[in-house]
């Protein structure tokens, strides 16, 4: 969600890594991305909320949402009022 909005369903983590490498050429699964992703936090939260709304409108339960994330809820709690929704 940091790089683009998507509701694509991924079939494997390898497919997600392949997608990430389009944006971060040197991406490694266990590398720290915090500094790189922080400037895009608000966009990622906005996109995650949009994806959640998409899946909810489609009648999907949380466990049926392959492309969604609710991690934005944790981020909003951690950064307080610094993140728009």
Secondary structure, 3 states (H helix, E strand, C coil): CCCCCCCCCCCCHHHHHHHHCCCCCCCCCCCCCHHHHHCCHHHHHHHHHHHHHHHHHCCCCHHHCCCCCCHHHHHHHHHHHHCCC
